Amino acid sequence: MDHRAKAAGKPYARPSACRSQPEKRSALKTSGQSGNGQASEIGGAEVEGAALGSKTLTFIPGIVRPGKHRFVIGTAGSSTLVFQTILPALMMASGSSNITIEGGTHNQAAPPFDFLEKCFLPVINRLGPKVSVNLQRYGFYPAGGGCFTATVEPCEHLSPTDLTERGEITHRSVLAIVANLSPAIARREIDTVAHLLNWEKECMQIVETRNSVGPGNVVLIEVGTSTGMTELFCGFGRLGASAESVATEAVKEARAYIVSEAAVGEHLADQLLLPFALAGGGAFTASKLNRHARTNMDVVSSFLSIRFETREESGCTKVEVSPAT
């Protein structure tokens, strides 16, 4: 939530989420502590309760500090989520920024670096700022140790954009990455995707890399459209999951998007809510709005004078963002 408070310039206090169940009360974990630390550094914030096990966190944002920053998470915690936490403030800051983040780049519980680069940031750039990222080293769960750099050229005001029309699907590709693992895993994933989607293997590629602290595997299904949108669907290799099941997970998400008429997928829809709210308007169609996205709408609306309106249309959900009256 601190990225919304920082972008809106409003303080907030976050109490325990489970008052009725003391044994299950939420406590600040390592990843939350890390995110709040980076947000406070960028936002010049006063923070209380940012210690491991804390039940209450108070965040009072100050003046945004663009420039050169380096953040080391120290675990396989998501470096992409850290970047998305600090980006809203940096993309409207008083100067440009160069950011280096070390941690997890490919984590099942967060958008992988490829999603950030190919799906999320191209939409952010449509709003006005110019943001680019470069992968230096893979960081798979649980070892982490990955690294990427980012350059942020801010703009004074964000411009609303309309992503309601998807257009025709003009590009499709599949990438199976194996780090410090047998390429046979990737071949099985490619075979599974080709069979389930009935795609030619000419659009599929295997990447073997040693540029990773630990082992890791991910299969990425990419779909591009005539309106310039790109969506990415992922399956992460892990203990107890066969290569075939990993590939099938990615195929299931890709199919749901392809058969819909939406411009953006389920996960990108959730991540666009705050940027669109900061732009003061805009619209998009989503293949699905999950519970997290709907909660996100409520939280963003509590910080910004913005209204989200949703309605079901043919094969998708339309989200319209406008100033609250």
LUMKOLFI-956375 format. One line per 8 residues: number of its first residue (from 1); their letters; for each residue x, y, z of N, C-alpha, C. Coordinates in Angstrom, 3 decimals, decimal comma. Each point is the difference from the previous one (the first is absolute). Layout:
REM residues N
NUM	a	X Y Z X Y Z X Y Z  ...
***
This chain:
REM residues 325
1	mdhrakaa	0,820 -1,204 0,000 -0,820 1,204 0,000 0,858 1,259 0,000  1,272 -0,116 0,434 0,816 1,191 0,112 0,253 0,674 -1,337  -0,014 -0,741 -1,110 0,191 0,637 -1,295 -1,189 0,875 -0,355  -1,203 -0,381 0,448 -1,174 0,841 -0,243 0,050 1,243 0,892  0,408 -0,193 1,265 0,111 1,154 0,897 1,063 0,958 -0,487  1,120 -0,536 -0,453 1,109 0,837 -0,466 -0,418 0,783 -1,236  -0,669 -0,676 -0,935 -0,417 0,669 -1,232 -1,055 1,063 0,274  -0,869 -0,272 0,974 -1,069 0,948 0,311 0,466 1,092 0,957
9	gkpyarps	1,159 -0,222 0,655 0,495 0,975 0,959 -0,787 0,015 1,294  -0,621 -1,144 0,340 -0,813 -0,090 1,209 0,590 -1,023 0,964  -0,035 0,294 1,306 0,477 -0,965 0,994 -1,019 -1,109 0,204  0,448 -1,110 0,575 -0,940 -1,041 0,376 0,577 -0,805 1,147  -0,887 -0,672 0,724 0,395 -0,931 1,047 -0,688 -1,315 -0,278  0,781 -1,096 0,053 -0,548 -1,318 -0,324 0,059 -0,885 1,240  -1,174 -0,355 0,594 -0,021 -0,866 1,169 0,017 -1,471 -0,394  0,008 -0,870 1,012 -0,093 -1,437 -0,246 -1,263 -0,307 -0,774
17	acrsqpek	0,102 -0,977 -0,923 -1,136 -0,321 -0,862 -0,941 -1,016 0,621  0,400 -0,688 1,093 -0,808 -1,093 0,534 -0,171 0,161 1,506  -0,755 0,982 0,400 -0,131 0,297 1,415 -0,691 -1,130 0,757  -0,913 -0,695 -0,662 -0,777 -1,018 0,700 0,759 -1,300 0,196  1,151 -0,157 -0,642 0,768 -1,222 0,103 1,439 0,348 0,349  0,291 0,202 1,308 1,326 0,455 0,402 1,113 -0,895 -0,511  -0,224 -1,306 -0,036 1,070 -0,898 -0,414 0,301 0,109 -1,495  -0,905 0,632 -0,742 0,191 0,116 -1,442 0,173 1,450 -0,434
25	rsalktsg	0,211 0,888 0,969 0,109 1,410 -0,344 1,158 0,238 -0,958  -0,240 0,908 -0,934 1,049 0,307 -0,968 1,118 0,750 0,697  1,213 -0,335 -0,351 1,179 0,707 0,496 0,847 0,361 -1,192  0,718 1,092 0,121 0,837 0,434 -1,099 1,096 -1,022 -0,258  0,052 -0,554 -1,203 0,993 -0,995 -0,372 1,158 0,674 -0,718  0,995 -0,811 -0,361 1,207 0,548 -0,631 -0,320 0,765 -1,277  -0,873 -0,565 -0,855 -0,302 0,653 -1,271 -0,709 1,328 0,214  -0,928 0,040 0,974 -0,700 1,247 0,278 0,932 1,049 0,582
33	qsgngqas	0,892 -0,443 0,857 0,982 0,917 0,573 0,879 0,596 -1,094  0,399 -0,848 -0,952 0,843 0,471 -1,099 -0,730 1,018 -0,852  -1,259 -0,308 -0,391 -0,756 0,921 -0,839 -0,228 1,342 0,665  -0,317 -0,026 1,288 -0,212 1,257 0,705 1,291 0,805 0,119  1,122 -0,692 0,146 1,279 0,693 0,082 0,333 0,734 -1,278  -0,214 -0,651 -1,144 0,292 0,641 -1,273 -0,969 1,138 -0,278  -1,268 -0,201 0,351 -0,989 1,058 -0,195 0,332 1,217 0,851  0,452 -0,240 1,228 0,327 1,126 0,875 1,230 0,741 -0,493
41	eiggaeve	0,973 -0,723 -0,565 1,191 0,667 -0,535 -0,356 0,865 -1,196  -0,767 -0,550 -0,939 -0,396 0,757 -1,189 -0,925 1,155 0,376  -0,928 -0,264 0,921 -1,014 0,995 0,334 0,383 0,936 1,121  1,231 -0,108 0,536 0,401 0,860 1,104 -0,974 -0,069 1,154  -0,470 -1,221 0,288 -1,099 -0,168 0,941 0,468 -0,209 1,433  -0,897 0,340 0,927 0,162 -0,369 1,398 -0,782 -1,288 0,219  0,671 -1,017 0,528 -0,625 -1,311 0,160 0,155 -0,469 1,441  -1,075 -0,506 0,562 0,032 -0,608 1,324 -0,550 -1,417 -0,086
49	gaalgskt	0,622 -0,908 0,716 -0,476 -1,381 0,023 0,527 -0,857 -1,122  1,065 0,434 -0,688 0,557 -0,774 -1,113 1,037 -0,990 0,489  -0,372 -0,794 1,007 0,888 -1,017 0,541 -0,652 -1,359 -0,162  0,827 -1,045 -0,100 -0,535 -1,348 -0,145 -0,942 -0,322 1,157  -1,179 -0,525 -0,323 -0,977 -0,359 1,012 -0,917 1,129 0,417  0,187 1,198 -0,554 -0,825 1,142 0,384 -1,459 -0,223 -0,384  -0,910 0,425 0,884 -1,432 -0,143 -0,259 -0,620 1,263 -0,597  0,703 1,128 0,094 -0,516 1,259 -0,533 1,108 0,749 -0,720
57	ltfipgiv	-0,333 0,542 -1,158 0,959 0,766 -0,793 -0,579 1,371 -0,308  0,747 1,039 0,309 -0,399 1,368 -0,336 0,964 0,552 -1,035  -0,548 0,543 -1,087 0,801 0,476 -1,133 -0,439 1,420 -0,341  0,907 0,965 0,195 -0,297 1,403 -0,298 0,948 0,457 -1,109  -0,486 0,093 -1,254 0,891 0,337 -1,116 0,504 1,424 0,055  1,206 0,194 -0,523 0,593 1,336 -0,085 0,228 0,381 -1,452  1,155 0,584 -0,293 0,320 0,426 -1,357 0,690 -1,142 -0,738  -0,477 -0,288 -1,209 0,568 -1,088 -0,805 1,441 0,323 -0,386
65	rpgkhrfv	0,854 -1,018 0,090 1,422 0,169 -0,271 0,424 -0,800 -1,226  -0,061 0,608 -1,186 0,494 -0,701 -1,188 1,524 -0,077 0,037  0,568 -0,737 -0,936 1,459 -0,092 -0,051 0,459 -1,431 -0,141  1,180 -0,279 0,493 0,598 -1,324 -0,098 -0,217 -0,751 1,303  -0,646 -1,162 -0,087 -0,301 -0,802 1,183 0,323 -1,467 -0,274  0,468 -0,689 1,023 0,265 -1,432 -0,078 -0,657 -0,677 1,194  -0,792 -1,031 -0,279 -0,696 -0,728 1,052 0,363 -1,479 -0,069  0,380 -0,557 1,115 0,339 -1,425 0,085 -0,993 -0,656 0,946
73	igtagsst	-0,861 -0,845 -0,542 -1,033 -0,634 0,806 0,606 -1,046 0,933  0,994 -0,743 -0,497 0,671 -0,972 0,844 -0,663 -1,355 0,065  -1,137 -0,161 -0,686 -0,706 -1,281 -0,053 -0,485 -0,190 -1,437  -0,868 -0,997 -0,197 -0,624 -0,187 -1,307 -1,259 0,846 -0,130  -0,210 0,916 0,940 -1,140 0,909 -0,084 0,009 0,754 -1,317  -1,177 0,332 -0,490 -0,142 0,525 -1,354 0,593 1,392 -0,180  0,985 0,099 -0,862 0,572 1,298 -0,361 -0,948 0,785 -0,891  -0,853 -0,693 -0,756 -0,952 0,695 -0,870 -1,082 0,698 0,825
81	lvfqtilp	-0,441 -0,631 1,095 -0,991 0,647 0,862 0,600 1,216 0,700  1,264 -0,098 0,374 0,672 1,162 0,598 0,014 1,150 -0,998  0,312 -0,304 -1,252 0,040 1,055 -1,015 -1,379 0,599 -0,222  -1,031 -0,844 -0,020 -1,350 0,522 -0,167 -0,452 0,814 1,208  0,620 -0,220 1,151 -0,313 0,782 1,185 0,542 1,422 -0,102  1,206 0,139 -0,534 0,622 1,327 -0,045 -0,283 0,750 -1,305  -0,435 -0,706 -1,039 -0,190 0,634 -1,310 -1,049 1,109 -0,017  -1,173 -0,162 0,642 -1,005 1,075 -0,080 0,535 1,359 0,406
89	almmasgs	0,848 0,049 1,021 0,571 1,280 0,423 1,076 0,469 -0,965  0,842 -0,921 -0,459 1,121 0,384 -0,870 -0,454 0,463 -1,376  -1,126 -0,536 -0,501 -0,388 0,348 -1,367 -0,627 1,393 -0,089  -0,208 0,652 1,155 -0,448 1,389 0,011 0,903 0,868 0,880  1,234 -0,449 0,193 0,943 0,712 0,859 0,587 1,212 -0,717  0,855 0,720 0,714 0,585 1,231 -0,550 1,216 -0,263 -0,878  0,477 -1,246 -0,040 1,164 -0,313 -0,817 0,042 -1,476 -0,342  0,947 -0,373 -0,849 0,113 -1,385 -0,442 0,634 -0,868 1,077
97	snitiegg	-0,153 -1,306 -0,150 0,528 -0,946 0,986 0,643 -1,195 -0,684  1,042 -0,513 0,643 0,645 -1,242 -0,405 -0,040 -0,950 1,189  -0,660 -1,124 -0,179 -0,280 -0,918 1,097 0,652 -1,360 -0,264  0,603 -0,569 1,023 0,495 -1,377 -0,043 -0,642 -0,761 1,147  -0,580 -1,158 -0,312 -0,665 -0,803 1,028 0,508 -1,436 -0,085  0,411 -0,541 1,133 0,447 -1,392 0,080 -0,983 -0,802 0,840  -0,346 -1,183 -0,496 -0,943 -0,862 0,708 -0,557 -1,030 -0,951  -1,257 -0,357 0,186 -0,649 -0,959 -0,896 -0,547 0,691 -1,240
105	thnqaapp	0,329 -0,531 -1,160 -0,536 0,535 -1,256 -1,082 -0,899 -0,584  -0,008 -1,261 0,417 -0,981 -0,970 -0,502 -0,517 -0,793 1,192  -1,166 0,465 0,479 -0,587 -0,499 1,231 -1,467 -0,287 -0,275  -0,464 -1,175 0,351 -1,357 -0,403 -0,336 -1,057 0,923 0,586  0,312 0,660 1,106 -0,993 0,838 0,681 0,020 1,451 -0,465  0,725 0,297 -1,081 0,137 1,389 -0,445 0,222 0,025 -1,511  -0,218 1,150 -0,632 0,257 0,086 -1,449 1,488 -0,197 -0,295  0,348 -0,867 -0,924 1,413 -0,177 -0,347 0,534 1,210 -0,767
113	fdflekcf	1,307 0,089 -0,088 0,628 1,128 -0,681 -0,553 0,170 -1,409  -0,209 -1,106 -0,718 -0,470 0,063 -1,386 -1,355 0,685 -0,096  -0,866 -0,243 0,972 -1,314 0,637 0,024 0,141 1,500 0,214  0,875 0,367 0,909 0,256 1,415 0,254 0,459 0,696 -1,273  0,944 -0,612 -0,701 0,609 0,597 -1,185 -0,946 0,056 -1,191  -0,733 -1,078 -0,247 -0,770 -0,108 -1,234 -1,465 0,389 0,111  -0,568 -0,095 1,199 -1,434 0,258 0,164 -0,293 1,283 0,782  0,565 0,098 1,189 -0,326 1,110 0,895 0,614 1,321 -0,449
121	lpvinrlg	1,297 0,034 -0,233 0,673 1,268 -0,303 -0,407 0,617 -1,334  -0,282 -0,774 -1,045 -0,492 0,641 -1,229 -1,285 0,803 0,218  -0,867 -0,463 0,899 -1,207 0,770 0,307 0,358 1,238 0,816  0,904 -0,148 0,965 0,447 1,156 0,785 0,571 1,075 -0,922  0,767 -0,407 -0,988 0,598 0,965 -0,927 -1,044 0,718 -0,837  -1,133 -0,634 -0,232 -1,087 0,674 -0,716 -0,563 1,169 0,821  0,124 -0,089 1,313 -0,531 1,041 0,869 0,875 1,251 0,032  1,243 -0,110 -0,468 0,858 1,191 -0,041 1,446 -0,197 0,383
129	pkvsvnlq	0,307 -0,709 1,114 1,411 -0,182 0,359 0,688 -0,969 -0,946  1,313 -0,038 0,057 0,773 -0,949 -0,798 0,794 -0,870 0,963  -0,402 -1,253 0,071 0,606 -0,927 0,948 0,539 -1,204 -0,760  1,238 -0,357 0,266 0,605 -1,174 -0,624 0,719 -0,822 1,053  0,073 -1,310 -0,220 0,654 -0,902 0,943 0,938 -0,935 -0,755  0,995 -0,499 0,709 0,984 -0,899 -0,598 0,372 -1,088 1,003  -0,208 -1,249 -0,383 0,320 -1,128 0,875 1,498 -0,259 0,013  0,578 -0,012 1,187 1,425 -0,274 0,159 0,255 -1,465 0,369
137	rygfypag	-0,879 -0,564 0,842 0,200 -1,363 0,477 -1,351 -0,553 0,470  -0,259 -1,261 -0,362 -1,230 -0,653 0,444 0,041 -0,232 1,511  -1,175 0,078 0,608 -0,128 -0,304 1,422 -1,244 -0,835 0,232  0,159 -1,317 -0,032 -1,137 -0,905 0,192 -0,185 -0,329 1,478  -1,237 -0,290 0,369 -0,286 -0,485 1,348 0,534 -1,429 0,135  0,645 -0,388 1,123 0,129 0,752 1,254 1,332 0,740 0,158  0,936 -0,176 -0,944 1,342 0,574 0,193 0,014 1,516 -0,147  -0,835 0,545 -0,894 0,026 1,440 -0,250 1,306 0,406 -0,657
145	ggcftatv	0,556 1,129 0,420 1,286 0,437 -0,536 -0,053 0,620 -1,374  -1,200 0,257 -0,523 -0,110 0,623 -1,315 0,229 1,498 0,068  0,059 0,628 -1,171 0,255 1,441 -0,031 -0,525 0,598 -1,298  -0,627 1,162 0,093 -0,335 0,757 -1,201 0,151 1,486 0,280  0,202 0,748 -1,076 0,126 1,450 0,106 -1,186 0,658 -0,699  -0,304 1,219 0,400 -1,119 0,742 -0,592 0,370 1,463 -0,138  -0,492 0,608 -1,072 0,141 1,437 -0,219 -1,395 0,605 -0,083  -0,224 1,054 0,769 -1,315 0,640 0,038 0,139 1,471 -0,380
153	epcehlsp	-0,601 0,368 -1,126 -0,077 1,403 -0,417 -1,428 0,462 0,274  -0,202 0,824 1,014 -1,354 0,342 0,434 -0,688 1,006 -0,914  -1,273 0,199 0,238 -0,763 1,050 -0,674 -0,771 0,768 1,064  -0,380 1,220 -0,311 -0,678 0,833 0,988 -1,407 -0,482 0,274  -0,703 -0,403 -1,070 -1,366 -0,474 0,136 -0,178 -1,262 -0,826  -0,706 -0,973 0,554 -0,320 -1,211 -0,739 -1,205 0,253 -0,902  0,002 -0,633 -1,151 -1,096 0,162 -0,961 -0,857 -1,259 -0,020  -1,320 0,129 0,177 -0,881 -1,169 -0,050 0,098 -0,706 -1,350
161	tdlterge	-0,195 -1,304 0,013 0,033 -0,763 -1,239 -1,155 -0,984 -0,023  -0,351 -0,439 -1,193 -1,122 -0,915 -0,196 0,514 -1,326 -0,541  -0,252 -1,056 0,757 0,416 -1,349 -0,405 -1,220 -0,918 -0,061  -1,036 0,464 -0,641 -1,226 -0,793 -0,051 -0,064 -0,918 -1,213  0,755 0,320 -1,052 -0,014 -0,830 -1,211 1,277 -0,831 -0,070  -0,158 -1,298 -0,117 1,180 -0,860 -0,087 0,552 -0,073 -1,406  -0,866 -0,035 -0,992 0,447 -0,205 -1,373 0,244 -1,469 -0,280  0,682 -0,268 -1,087 0,291 -1,376 -0,401 1,292 -0,492 0,648
169	ithrsvla	0,059 -1,293 0,269 1,243 -0,597 0,494 0,961 -0,136 -1,170  1,132 0,670 0,099 0,962 0,044 -1,111 1,328 -0,667 0,336  0,197 -0,324 1,269 1,282 -0,589 0,399 -0,215 -1,019 1,109  0,732 -1,076 -0,076 -0,034 -0,998 1,070 1,350 -0,694 0,071  0,454 -0,236 1,210 1,281 -0,667 0,184 0,022 -0,688 1,356  0,921 -0,947 0,141 0,149 -0,745 1,244 1,479 -0,072 0,330  0,324 0,276 1,262 1,387 -0,046 0,465 0,057 -0,876 1,245  0,827 -1,020 -0,046 0,216 -0,860 1,164 1,429 0,214 0,483
177	ivanlspa	0,148 0,494 1,214 1,311 0,326 0,555 0,369 -1,015 1,074  1,222 -0,539 -0,086 0,522 -0,884 1,038 1,342 0,556 0,464  0,113 0,222 1,289 1,238 0,503 0,590 0,618 -1,103 0,856  1,184 -0,430 -0,384 0,722 -1,037 0,748 -0,808 -1,288 0,132  -0,791 -0,286 -1,023 -0,815 -1,211 -0,053 0,103 -0,629 -1,381  -0,484 -1,224 -0,123 0,048 -0,712 -1,277 -0,916 0,655 -1,027  0,474 0,156 -1,237 -0,860 0,553 -1,053 -1,151 -0,924 -0,363  0,057 -1,241 0,442 -1,099 -0,930 -0,269 -1,298 0,498 0,626
185	iarreidt	0,108 0,711 1,106 -1,193 0,572 0,651 -0,678 0,989 -0,943  0,792 0,878 -0,582 -0,546 1,001 -0,922 -0,585 -0,654 -1,242  0,649 -1,044 -0,500 -0,523 -0,676 -1,201 -1,366 -0,599 0,281  -0,178 -0,587 1,163 -1,304 -0,573 0,361 -1,060 1,099 0,120  0,387 1,139 0,512 -0,951 1,115 0,109 -0,395 0,515 -1,371  0,978 0,140 -0,871 -0,285 0,452 -1,369 -0,926 -0,978 -0,700  0,268 -1,287 0,135 -0,842 -1,024 -0,630 -1,437 0,095 0,519  -0,153 0,240 1,292 -1,336 0,073 0,594 -0,767 1,216 -0,510
193	vahllnwe	0,655 1,158 -0,036 -0,660 1,209 -0,502 -0,391 -0,167 -1,468  0,909 -0,534 -0,794 -0,280 -0,196 -1,432 -1,214 -0,897 -0,198  -0,103 -1,030 0,820 -1,118 -0,933 -0,130 -1,309 0,631 0,460  0,015 0,673 1,147 -1,247 0,527 0,570 -0,533 1,214 -0,755  0,883 0,832 -0,534 -0,446 1,191 -0,733 -0,012 -0,211 -1,509  0,544 -1,124 -0,440 0,092 -0,289 -1,435 0,788 1,074 -0,733  1,095 0,456 0,611 0,884 0,983 -0,603 1,218 -0,694 -0,593  0,535 0,599 -1,051 1,215 -0,531 -0,605 1,203 0,259 0,906
201	kecmqive	0,928 -0,942 0,007 1,172 0,141 0,862 0,975 1,068 -0,484  -0,216 0,509 -1,212 0,862 1,071 -0,509 -0,095 1,260 0,853  -1,105 0,179 0,725 -0,165 1,187 0,828 0,433 -0,247 1,449  0,685 -1,126 0,216 0,387 -0,377 1,359 1,515 -0,091 0,130  0,502 0,365 1,178 1,446 0,066 0,214 0,359 -0,502 1,398  1,152 -0,646 0,086 0,540 -0,454 1,281 1,233 0,828 0,327  0,067 0,506 1,232 1,164 0,750 0,466 0,637 -0,751 1,163  1,252 -0,374 -0,160 0,780 -0,603 1,083 0,963 1,061 0,534
209	trnsvgpg	0,012 0,175 1,302 0,864 1,024 0,573 0,666 -0,478 1,282  1,216 0,486 0,209 0,708 -0,191 1,268 0,072 1,321 0,760  -0,625 1,022 -0,575 0,025 1,324 0,605 -1,071 0,104 1,085  0,125 -0,857 0,996 -0,957 -0,061 1,089 0,690 -0,629 1,201  -0,260 0,538 1,187 0,623 -0,539 1,209 -0,438 -1,430 0,252  -1,273 -0,280 -0,206 -0,532 -1,335 0,246 -0,736 -0,533 -1,204  -0,563 -1,197 0,118 -0,767 -0,573 -1,097 -1,359 0,660 -0,125  -0,584 -0,091 -1,180 -1,332 0,559 -0,196 -0,528 -0,303 -1,379
217	nvvlievg	-1,314 0,113 -0,137 -0,655 -0,280 -1,280 -1,299 0,787 -0,093  -0,235 0,556 -1,181 -1,267 0,670 -0,268 -0,323 -0,161 -1,479  -1,286 -0,175 -0,308 -0,456 -0,011 -1,385 -0,903 1,213 -0,193  0,248 0,760 -1,075 -0,688 1,262 -0,252 -0,710 -0,061 -1,349  -1,305 0,217 0,009 -0,786 0,041 -1,230 -0,356 1,446 -0,278  0,443 0,513 -1,137 -0,182 1,406 -0,342 -1,009 0,158 -1,134  -0,918 0,944 0,165 -1,016 0,291 -1,014 0,011 1,499 -0,273  0,176 0,392 -1,257 -0,008 1,401 -0,381 -1,175 0,313 -0,911
225	tstgmtel	-0,474 1,255 0,021 -1,175 0,374 -0,785 0,293 1,172 -0,926  -0,929 0,247 -0,907 0,160 1,062 -0,998 -0,082 1,393 0,615  -0,503 0,113 1,221 -0,061 1,300 0,670 1,250 0,283 0,820  0,976 -0,891 -0,064 1,260 0,213 0,698 0,056 -0,572 1,402  -1,026 -0,729 0,409 -0,004 -0,619 1,326 0,764 -1,326 -0,033  0,663 -0,298 1,112 0,669 -1,287 0,175 -0,420 -0,576 1,338  -0,373 -1,263 -0,006 -0,321 -0,700 1,238 0,911 -1,213 0,132  0,289 -0,368 1,254 0,936 -1,073 0,285 -0,605 -0,897 1,070
233	fcgfgrlg	0,095 -1,314 -0,215 -0,587 -0,972 0,911 1,080 -0,992 0,411  0,078 -0,270 1,313 1,181 -0,674 0,544 -0,348 -1,290 0,724  0,938 -0,934 -0,070 -0,028 -1,198 0,824 1,379 -0,170 0,603  0,075 -0,172 1,318 1,285 -0,078 0,691 0,312 -1,424 0,420  1,204 -0,448 -0,359 0,457 -1,299 0,454 0,249 0,009 1,502  -0,331 -1,096 0,656 0,169 -0,112 1,453 -0,024 -1,469 0,385  0,457 -0,284 1,215 0,020 -1,372 0,486 -1,410 -0,576 0,035  -0,148 -1,208 -0,522 -1,290 -0,671 0,024 -0,885 0,284 -1,189
241	asaesvat	0,426 0,899 -0,897 -0,797 0,330 -1,191 0,737 -0,470 -1,248  -0,649 -0,789 -0,809 0,621 -0,485 -1,236 0,108 1,121 -1,017  0,887 -0,172 -0,968 0,138 0,986 -1,073 -1,322 0,172 -0,732  -0,726 -1,099 -0,169 -1,283 0,056 -0,709 -1,028 0,822 0,777  -0,039 -0,166 1,319 -0,974 0,755 0,801 0,354 1,485 0,045  1,292 0,315 0,033 0,433 1,399 -0,019 -0,440 0,672 -1,296  0,230 -0,682 -1,127 -0,400 0,555 -1,294 -1,513 0,128 -0,101  -0,726 -0,959 0,538 -1,458 0,023 -0,053 -0,567 1,186 0,768
249	eavkeara	0,632 0,364 1,119 -0,439 1,165 0,761 0,073 1,269 -0,841  1,101 0,158 -0,732 0,143 1,183 -0,853 -1,008 -0,020 -1,145  -0,218 -1,172 -0,569 -0,952 -0,142 -1,107 -1,411 0,366 0,455  -0,371 -0,417 1,196 -1,347 0,290 0,510 -0,250 1,500 0,063  0,973 0,761 0,503 -0,157 1,454 0,076 -0,002 0,627 -1,392  0,860 -0,502 -0,885 0,055 0,541 -1,361 -1,313 -0,225 -0,735  -0,567 -1,176 0,159 -1,272 -0,303 -0,662 -1,105 0,930 0,473  -0,059 0,243 1,306 -1,048 0,868 0,550 0,077 1,393 -0,613
257	yivseaav	1,209 0,480 -0,220 0,168 1,319 -0,620 -0,357 -0,043 -1,481  0,470 -1,007 -0,696 -0,205 -0,082 -1,449 -1,477 -0,082 -0,357  -0,769 -0,776 0,761 -1,426 -0,172 -0,334 -0,834 1,209 0,433  0,540 0,822 0,877 -0,710 1,221 0,385 0,193 1,049 -1,091  -0,651 1,134 0,178 0,193 1,113 -0,927 0,727 1,152 0,701  0,638 -0,322 1,123 0,627 1,024 0,824 1,348 0,441 -0,542  0,356 1,250 0,319 1,310 0,526 -0,392 1,085 -0,422 0,977  -0,360 -0,123 1,293 0,994 -0,359 1,006 -0,457 -1,232 0,770
265	gehladql	0,966 -0,743 0,521 -0,287 -1,204 0,762 -0,284 0,293 1,458  -0,286 -1,062 0,746 -0,412 0,123 1,401 1,033 0,718 0,858  1,269 -0,334 -0,122 1,016 0,556 0,887 0,387 1,431 -0,384  0,083 0,275 -1,294 0,313 1,362 -0,432 -1,115 0,952 0,396  -1,241 -0,465 -0,048 -1,142 0,840 0,376 0,175 0,526 1,422  0,381 -0,865 0,912 0,204 0,394 1,391 1,103 1,046 0,125  1,069 -0,163 -0,761 1,164 0,881 0,121 -0,195 1,357 -0,675  -0,997 0,131 -0,866 -0,235 1,268 -0,691 -0,914 0,950 0,779
273	llpfalag	-0,625 -0,473 1,060 -0,987 0,817 0,710 0,616 1,265 0,592  1,122 -0,133 0,701 0,621 1,178 0,597 0,545 0,966 -1,054  0,752 -0,452 -1,012 0,472 0,944 -1,023 -1,138 0,748 -0,697  -1,093 -0,707 -0,306 -1,127 0,666 -0,645 -0,645 1,009 0,949  -0,059 -0,343 1,284 -0,563 0,930 0,975 0,863 1,247 0,120  1,313 -0,173 -0,008 0,907 1,145 0,072 -0,106 0,864 -1,256  -0,352 -0,614 -1,125 -0,197 0,753 -1,239 -1,338 0,746 -0,001  -0,861 -0,338 0,940 -1,282 0,689 0,111 -1,079 -0,525 -0,905
281	ggaftask	0,267 -1,109 -0,691 -1,014 -0,553 -0,880 0,566 -1,057 -0,916  -0,869 -0,531 -0,858 0,398 -1,041 -0,927 -0,953 -1,164 0,075  0,211 -0,979 -0,867 -0,872 -1,170 -0,025 0,749 -1,179 -0,598  -0,402 -1,207 0,407 0,548 -1,211 -0,609 -0,999 -1,139 0,148  0,165 -0,995 -0,819 -0,794 -1,214 0,118 0,904 -1,119 0,503  -0,508 -0,786 0,933 0,781 -1,056 0,629 -0,677 -1,351 -0,180  0,815 -1,033 -0,143 -0,553 -1,342 -0,132 -0,653 -0,453 1,300  0,481 0,565 1,140 -0,576 -0,331 1,302 0,442 1,031 1,017
289	lnrhartn	-0,889 0,342 0,922 0,359 0,823 1,153 -0,074 -0,882 1,238  1,141 -0,303 0,588 0,003 -0,866 1,168 -0,272 0,801 1,279  -0,053 -0,704 1,120 -0,319 0,640 1,274 1,065 1,027 0,384  1,239 -0,309 -0,299 1,078 0,930 0,330 -0,191 1,317 -0,739  -0,401 -0,067 -1,266 -0,209 1,221 -0,781 -1,141 0,831 0,580  -1,064 -0,661 0,403 -1,147 0,736 0,547 0,352 0,633 1,352  0,797 -0,700 0,791 0,480 0,587 1,255 0,913 1,186 -0,285  0,829 -0,149 -1,015 0,915 1,069 -0,401 -0,773 1,263 -0,370
297	mdvvssfl	-1,119 -0,167 -0,691 -0,835 1,150 -0,356 -0,460 0,750 1,242  -0,432 -0,746 1,014 -0,481 0,629 1,230 1,126 0,748 0,704  1,184 -0,607 0,035 1,124 0,632 0,690 0,446 1,263 -0,733  0,149 -0,087 -1,325 0,420 1,157 -0,784 -0,995 1,140 0,155  -1,287 -0,326 0,004 -1,042 1,023 0,134 0,036 0,685 1,357  0,570 -0,669 1,004 0,086 0,611 1,320 1,137 1,024 0,082  0,937 -0,050 -0,963 1,112 0,947 -0,028 -0,178 1,077 -1,063  -0,655 -0,339 -1,090 -0,144 0,927 -1,118 -1,475 0,247 -0,300
305	sirfetre	-0,329 1,191 -0,479 -1,389 0,329 -0,350 -0,325 -0,566 -1,377  -0,114 -1,305 -0,034 -0,191 -0,744 -1,244 -1,158 -0,974 0,157  -0,709 -0,198 -1,091 -1,098 -0,963 -0,016 0,296 -1,084 -1,027  -0,183 -1,247 0,397 0,128 -1,133 -0,915 -1,391 -0,532 -0,300  -0,315 -0,140 -1,264 -1,264 -0,591 -0,409 0,292 -1,234 -0,847  -0,675 -1,077 0,301 0,198 -1,245 -0,743 -1,326 -0,499 -0,551  0,064 -0,604 -1,139 -1,185 -0,649 -0,556 0,430 -1,135 -0,924  -0,821 -1,016 -0,012 0,283 -1,162 -0,831 -0,411 0,286 -1,440
313	esgctkve	0,909 -0,290 -0,902 -0,294 0,115 -1,425 0,264 -1,346 -0,655  -0,163 -0,071 -1,274 0,160 -1,260 -0,716 1,419 -0,545 0,170  0,115 -1,067 0,784 1,274 -0,690 0,129 1,033 0,696 0,850  -0,386 1,044 0,776 0,983 0,706 0,817 -0,692 0,912 1,011  0,794 0,635 0,844 -0,487 0,995 0,951 0,616 1,358 -0,341  -0,808 1,016 -0,128 0,511 1,337 -0,304 0,165 0,790 1,287  1,158 0,621 0,142 0,293 0,822 1,169 0,200 1,437 -0,476  -0,770 0,920 0,563 0,132 1,427 -0,327 0,445 0,748 1,248
321	vspat	0,982 0,850 -0,172 0,558 0,794 1,092 -0,310 1,470 -0,268  -0,548 0,686 0,996 -0,348 1,398 -0,180 0,100 0,726 1,341  0,110 1,340 -0,013 0,028 0,755 1,260 -1,301 -0,180 0,757  0,092 -0,117 1,311 -1,189 -0,121 0,835 -0,741 1,337 0,014  -1,298 -0,041 -0,050 -0,783 1,224 -0,010 -0,348 0,430 1,415
***
